[in-house]
Amino acid sequence: MPAHEVRGFPRTDADAAVRVFAFTCGHIRLPTSFFLRGEEGEITIPVTCYLIDHPRALVLFDTGLGGMHQRPQGTLPTGRYDFTDDETIASRLQAIGVAPEEIQWIINSHLHHDHAGGNIHLPNATVVLQDAEWDYAYSGIDRSYSSADFDIGHKILKVRGEYDLFGDGTIVALPTPGHTPGHQSLRVRTSSGEMLLAGDCCGLRRSLDELRLPDKCHNADLYIDSLKKLRSLRIQGTRIFFSHDPEFWAGVPQSSPL
């Protein structure tokens, strides 16, 4: 058995060359306007991460929340975060037979705390980022960044533009700026079709359906352009995975091949 195989789901001859596993790593309660400009009320969103099982390596897209928001199982949540110690990316991986040390690549959509907070659990991974994201995270302009989440000793591969991780078209990082200047999404090709893991360029299905901005974003024009890119991909048959949509996410199988 290859060292990187998902032991809880051994491959058969009929398996796709690339498999994707989805995880929920906690929840956050936020104003709905954080996603849809002018919308009233609040929404409880899932924090989402994905394992991509490629024949050459195990890859994670986003890693969820970090330890500062974590609470022990059996205790009640306080504040906006609901994140127990069995919901870390490390726990999710171990539950399907993957040791966190086996992860070779992390592709972070961006470096906000709910997308890069779990990087610390994956000590042997190389982190793939858009060059602009790393620079912006250190600019001091946006206080949503904390270097304690992402500058923790990993090898960093800074890229510019589209990046084909293995050169075979199966895992391709796509720039989708707007939420942040260096935001990227991930296009994954499997035997059952193509999927686009959107990250925060499109948190809710309504954002794409209505081409609707959030109350705040780094660059509104770039944000709309990224939504239009996703809409074009969806028309071509790509399945879009909305990162924080509770209704969409309720229909996504957890911890098993999609």
C-alpha positions as CSV (number, residue, x, y, z in Angstrom):
1,M,0.0,0.0,0.0
2,P,1.4,3.4,-0.9
3,A,2.5,5.4,2.2
4,H,0.1,8.2,1.4
5,E,-3.0,6.1,0.9
6,V,-6.2,6.9,2.9
7,R,-6.2,3.7,5.0
8,G,-9.8,4.0,6.0
9,F,-10.8,3.9,2.3
10,P,-8.4,1.6,0.5
11,R,-8.4,1.9,-3.3
12,T,-9.8,-0.6,-5.7
13,D,-9.1,-1.0,-9.4
14,A,-12.3,0.9,-10.1
15,D,-11.3,3.9,-7.9
16,A,-10.7,7.3,-9.5
17,A,-7.1,8.4,-9.7
18,V,-8.0,11.4,-7.5
19,R,-10.4,11.3,-4.6
20,V,-11.7,14.2,-2.5
21,F,-12.8,14.1,1.1
22,A,-14.7,16.9,2.8
23,F,-14.6,17.8,6.5
24,T,-16.4,20.2,8.8
25,C,-14.0,21.7,11.3
26,G,-16.2,23.8,13.5
27,H,-18.9,26.5,13.0
28,I,-19.0,30.3,13.4
29,R,-21.9,32.6,13.9
30,L,-21.6,35.8,11.8
31,P,-23.8,38.6,10.5
32,T,-25.3,37.5,7.2
33,S,-24.1,40.7,5.7
34,F,-20.6,39.3,6.0
35,F,-21.6,37.3,2.9
36,L,-24.5,39.2,1.3
37,R,-24.5,43.0,1.4
38,G,-27.4,44.6,3.2
39,E,-28.8,41.3,4.5
40,E,-30.1,41.3,8.0
41,G,-29.8,38.8,10.8
42,E,-27.1,36.2,11.5
43,I,-26.0,32.9,10.0
44,T,-24.1,29.9,11.5
45,I,-21.6,28.7,8.9
46,P,-19.5,25.6,8.6
47,V,-15.7,25.8,8.6
48,T,-14.7,23.6,5.7
49,C,-11.6,21.7,4.6
50,Y,-10.8,19.1,1.9
51,L,-8.4,16.3,1.6
52,I,-7.4,15.4,-2.0
53,D,-6.0,11.9,-2.3
54,H,-3.7,12.0,-5.4
55,P,-1.6,9.0,-6.4
56,R,1.5,11.0,-5.8
57,A,0.6,12.7,-2.5
58,L,-2.0,13.7,0.1
59,V,-3.0,17.4,-0.3
60,L,-5.2,19.6,1.9
61,F,-7.2,22.6,0.7
62,D,-7.6,24.8,3.8
63,T,-7.1,23.6,7.4
64,G,-9.8,25.2,9.5
65,L,-9.6,27.0,12.8
66,G,-6.7,27.0,15.2
67,G,-6.4,26.2,18.9
68,M,-7.4,29.7,20.2
69,H,-11.0,28.9,19.4
70,Q,-11.0,25.2,20.5
71,R,-12.9,23.8,23.4
72,P,-13.1,20.3,25.0
73,Q,-15.8,17.9,24.0
74,G,-18.8,18.1,26.3
75,T,-18.4,21.8,27.1
76,L,-20.8,24.5,25.9
77,P,-19.7,27.0,23.2
78,T,-19.2,30.6,24.1
79,G,-19.2,33.5,21.7
80,R,-19.4,33.0,18.0
81,Y,-17.2,29.9,17.7
82,D,-18.3,26.3,18.1
83,F,-15.2,24.2,17.7
84,T,-14.4,21.1,19.7
85,D,-11.1,19.3,20.0
86,D,-12.5,16.4,17.9
87,E,-13.2,18.8,15.0
88,T,-9.6,19.8,14.3
89,I,-8.2,18.9,10.9
90,A,-5.8,16.5,12.7
91,S,-8.8,14.7,14.3
92,R,-10.7,14.5,11.1
93,L,-7.7,13.0,9.3
94,Q,-7.0,10.5,12.0
95,A,-10.6,9.3,11.9
96,I,-10.1,8.1,8.3
97,G,-6.7,6.6,8.9
98,V,-4.5,9.5,7.8
99,A,-1.7,10.7,10.1
100,P,-1.3,14.5,9.9
101,E,2.4,13.9,9.3
102,E,1.6,12.2,6.0
103,I,0.2,15.4,4.5
104,Q,2.7,16.7,1.9
105,W,1.0,19.7,0.6
106,I,-1.3,22.4,2.0
107,I,-3.0,24.7,-0.5
108,N,-4.5,27.6,1.5
109,S,-7.1,29.7,-0.2
110,H,-5.9,32.6,1.9
111,L,-4.4,33.1,5.4
112,H,-7.4,34.1,7.5
113,H,-7.7,32.2,10.8
114,D,-10.6,29.9,9.7
115,H,-8.7,28.7,6.6
116,A,-5.1,28.4,7.8
117,G,-5.5,27.9,11.6
118,G,-5.0,24.2,11.3
119,N,-1.7,24.4,9.5
120,I,0.1,23.9,12.8
121,H,-1.1,20.2,12.9
122,L,0.6,19.3,9.6
123,P,4.3,19.7,10.3
124,N,5.7,18.0,7.1
125,A,3.6,19.9,4.5
126,T,4.7,22.5,2.0
127,V,2.3,25.4,1.9
128,V,1.2,26.7,-1.6
129,L,0.1,30.3,-1.6
130,Q,-0.3,33.1,-4.1
131,D,2.7,35.5,-3.7
132,A,0.3,38.4,-3.2
133,E,-1.4,36.7,-0.3
134,W,1.8,36.2,1.7
135,D,2.8,39.8,1.1
136,Y,-0.6,41.2,2.1
137,A,-0.8,39.1,5.2
138,Y,2.4,40.8,6.4
139,S,1.5,44.3,5.4
140,G,-0.3,45.1,8.6
141,I,-3.3,46.5,6.7
142,D,-5.7,43.8,7.6
143,R,-6.0,42.7,11.2
144,S,-7.7,39.5,10.3
145,Y,-4.3,38.0,9.8
146,S,-2.1,36.5,12.6
147,S,1.3,35.2,11.7
148,A,0.9,32.7,14.6
149,D,-1.5,30.8,12.3
150,F,0.7,30.6,9.2
151,D,4.3,31.6,9.8
152,I,5.2,28.5,11.9
153,G,8.1,26.9,10.1
154,H,6.5,25.3,7.0
155,K,8.2,25.4,3.6
156,I,6.3,28.0,1.6
157,L,5.9,27.8,-2.2
158,K,4.8,31.2,-3.4
159,V,3.2,31.1,-6.9
160,R,1.7,33.7,-9.2
161,G,-1.3,32.9,-11.3
162,E,-2.6,29.4,-12.0
163,Y,-0.5,26.6,-10.6
164,D,-0.8,23.0,-11.6
165,L,0.5,21.1,-8.5
166,F,1.5,17.9,-10.2
167,G,1.5,19.0,-13.9
168,D,-1.3,16.6,-14.8
169,G,-4.3,19.0,-14.6
170,T,-5.9,17.2,-11.7
171,I,-5.1,19.8,-8.9
172,V,-4.9,23.4,-10.2
173,A,-4.9,26.5,-8.0
174,L,-6.8,29.4,-9.6
175,P,-6.4,33.0,-8.5
176,T,-9.8,34.3,-7.4
177,P,-9.0,37.7,-5.7
178,G,-11.4,40.1,-4.2
179,H,-12.0,38.7,-0.7
180,T,-8.2,39.2,-0.3
181,P,-5.7,40.3,-2.9
182,G,-4.1,36.8,-3.1
183,H,-7.1,34.6,-2.7
184,Q,-7.1,31.3,-4.7
185,S,-9.6,28.6,-5.3
186,L,-8.8,25.0,-6.2
187,R,-10.0,23.1,-9.3
188,V,-9.9,19.3,-8.9
189,R,-10.5,16.8,-11.7
190,T,-11.8,13.4,-10.8
191,S,-13.3,10.6,-12.9
192,S,-16.8,11.8,-12.0
193,G,-16.1,15.3,-13.2
194,E,-14.5,18.6,-12.2
195,M,-15.1,20.5,-8.9
196,L,-14.1,23.9,-7.8
197,L,-13.4,24.4,-4.1
198,A,-14.3,28.1,-3.8
199,G,-12.8,29.2,-0.5
200,D,-14.0,32.7,0.4
201,C,-14.3,34.0,-3.1
202,C,-17.9,32.5,-2.8
203,G,-19.1,31.6,0.6
204,L,-22.8,31.1,-0.2
205,R,-24.6,29.8,-3.3
206,R,-26.6,33.0,-3.3
207,S,-23.4,35.0,-3.7
208,L,-22.9,33.3,-7.1
209,D,-26.6,33.1,-8.1
210,E,-27.1,36.8,-7.5
211,L,-23.5,38.0,-8.2
212,R,-23.8,39.6,-4.8
213,L,-21.0,41.1,-2.8
214,P,-20.5,41.0,0.9
215,D,-20.6,44.2,3.0
216,K,-16.8,44.3,3.1
217,C,-14.2,42.9,0.8
218,H,-10.7,43.9,-0.3
219,N,-11.6,44.8,-3.8
220,A,-15.2,44.8,-5.1
221,D,-14.3,44.7,-8.8
222,L,-12.0,41.8,-8.4
223,Y,-14.6,40.0,-6.3
224,I,-17.2,40.3,-9.0
225,D,-14.7,39.2,-11.6
226,S,-14.0,36.1,-9.5
227,L,-17.7,35.3,-9.1
228,K,-18.1,35.6,-12.9
229,K,-15.2,33.2,-13.4
230,L,-17.0,30.7,-11.1
231,R,-20.3,31.3,-12.9
232,S,-18.6,30.5,-16.3
233,L,-17.1,27.3,-14.8
234,R,-20.5,26.3,-13.5
235,I,-22.0,26.7,-16.9
236,Q,-19.3,24.5,-18.3
237,G,-20.3,21.7,-15.9
238,T,-17.9,22.3,-13.0
239,R,-19.5,21.6,-9.6
240,I,-18.9,24.6,-7.2
241,F,-18.3,23.8,-3.6
242,F,-19.5,26.9,-1.6
243,S,-17.2,27.1,1.4
244,H,-19.6,28.4,4.1
245,D,-23.1,27.6,2.9
246,P,-24.9,25.6,5.6
247,E,-27.7,24.4,3.2
248,F,-25.3,23.3,0.5
249,W,-22.9,21.8,3.1
250,A,-25.7,19.7,4.6
251,G,-25.7,17.7,1.4
252,V,-22.0,17.1,1.2
253,P,-20.9,13.7,2.4
254,Q,-18.4,14.0,5.3
255,S,-15.2,12.1,5.7
256,S,-15.8,9.8,2.7
257,P,-15.0,10.1,-1.0
258,L,-17.2,12.6,-2.8
